[in-house]
Amino acid sequence: MILLLKATYYEILKIFNRMRTYIGFATVTLLVPMIMYLAHRFGFDVQDQALRALGDSVMFVGTLVNGLLVSYYLMNVLWVHFPFFIVLVGGDIMAGEAAAGTFRVLMTRPITRFQILTSKFIATFFYTAVIVFYLGIVCIGSGVMIVGGGDLFVFDKGILILSQNEALFRFLIAYGLAVVVQMVVAALTFFFSTIASNGIGPIIGTYAVLVVSLILSVIQIDVLDTVRPYLFTTYFDVFFAPFADPIPWREIVQKSLCLGGYIIGFYILSLLVFIRKDILS
Amino acid sequence: MNQKLLHLSLLIIMALLLGVMTSLESQTLSDPVIILGKVQAPMEAIADYSVTVTVSVAVPNLRMPDKELRLFYQQPDKIHVETDGFAMLPKVGLVPSQINQLLENVKMTLKSTPEQNESGAYIINLQHLEAPSKMTTTIWINPKRWTLDKVLMNVPDIAETVITIQYQKFEGFWLPEAIKVYLNMQQSIPAMQRPSIEYPVGYFGGSSGKEPVSGIITLDFGDYRVNQGIDSKIFE
């Protein structure tokens, strides 16, 4: 167990010693405040459109356009765009060692294949959690600083306006669930990384699966209804569930368990491949 | 004889004066401008006030927490609202000067006097001359305390709004204690769904938004501070 923890610690160090690890952090650091500034400078007429039905009877005080609203909309990057930063690191974690030929050296040490793979898997999970929460902190932090705080305006059976404190609590749950979602992507790319012997293959492979799954999930053709429950992307929208009122805990637990199943499934597959793998170079 | 004639003359003059005054009085109360002037007159003594307002919204497909805000008013028509985030307020009845806005570019007609209706109020019709639609407003004036008790705003084929105002006497002034805004809209707020895998940015599902819908906005007023002086800078 101590060996596993030590190995995990060194794997985390290895991840954070690579330049590519910081591409995601740098992009988030630059892009998010820029989007916040643009939202603050030019705004968008969400409230006019949504509350038009109330007509001339009421006047609106304050605005619904604030940092929390922009952060909420920015969560849409978690569908397709943000996974790139996950696969960029996850794709290289096993394949990189294979390509560099360092597995052979590693296996001369008193550490089992199970421990090597598990430590890398935990390190990948750690990176995923850190970058997702970093996105959340930068979004909400820069949003509140640049655009301002306030009530959060969301769609849920019409219009739902959450108080700032309530919204921050919902964001915390949402980003926690986003970690689970992104971890599925990480686990998939980890599995491909275990098979491949270079870092590019897992990135392309994961993205191909992700995009195809998303397309199959989005296209409204009846025959695909039978396929959708088996696509992990079907459960990706779980991170928007905390913004409903009341919070649909049952749905969140069900979808999280499904996503957890995929994570464990990809981990077991990776383990089976790696334990049986001939490491010749 | 002369003294008797003098008394008789005085009696006739007094009767005539009484008749003229009574006639003038009844003429005054049939003039909507004078009636609304009586509503405005007591408010002239209010230079400024601030009040805490709690706003509750009960409109289908619109859920928001109760909102507490601080409303600042200064003569003649300055309003400033301080609140965290977002709130909705009725356009009419919130502060005394808003009755002036109601009277801009309107043709006024007295629809009913207190003797002619069960509510015991002066009912005045306001025909808006510059409104894009055929908007009409009807107001109910309480003749006992000269307050605006009810407003009905009708925009044909779009919405009908009824605003009822309850008052409390504070430092000699009748000021709003509670306002209820009953909204009857021809179009509802669509039942938009939260983002999902099929519709990543949310979508207009369920109700199309074309159905008529009713809702209530309630405002409770408290913690009045009248004529204590408010810095004009906050209205800038």
Interface residues (C-beta under 8 A of the other chain):
Chain A: Q47 A50 L51 A53 L54 G55 D56 S57 V58 M59 F60 V61 G62 T63 L64 N66 Y73 N76 W79 G149 G150 D151 F153 V154 F155 D156 K157 G158 I159 L160 I161 L162 S163 Q164 E166 L214 S217 V218 Q220 T233 T234 Y235 F236 D237 F240 A241 F243 A244 D245
Chain B: V59 P60 N61 L62 R63 M64 P65 L69 V81 T83 D84 G85 F86 A87 M88 L89 P90 K91 M135 M153 V155 I158 A159 T161 V181 L183 M185 Q187 S188 I189 P190 A191 M192 Q193 R194 P195 S196 I197 E198 P200 V201 G202 G206 S207 G209 V213 I217
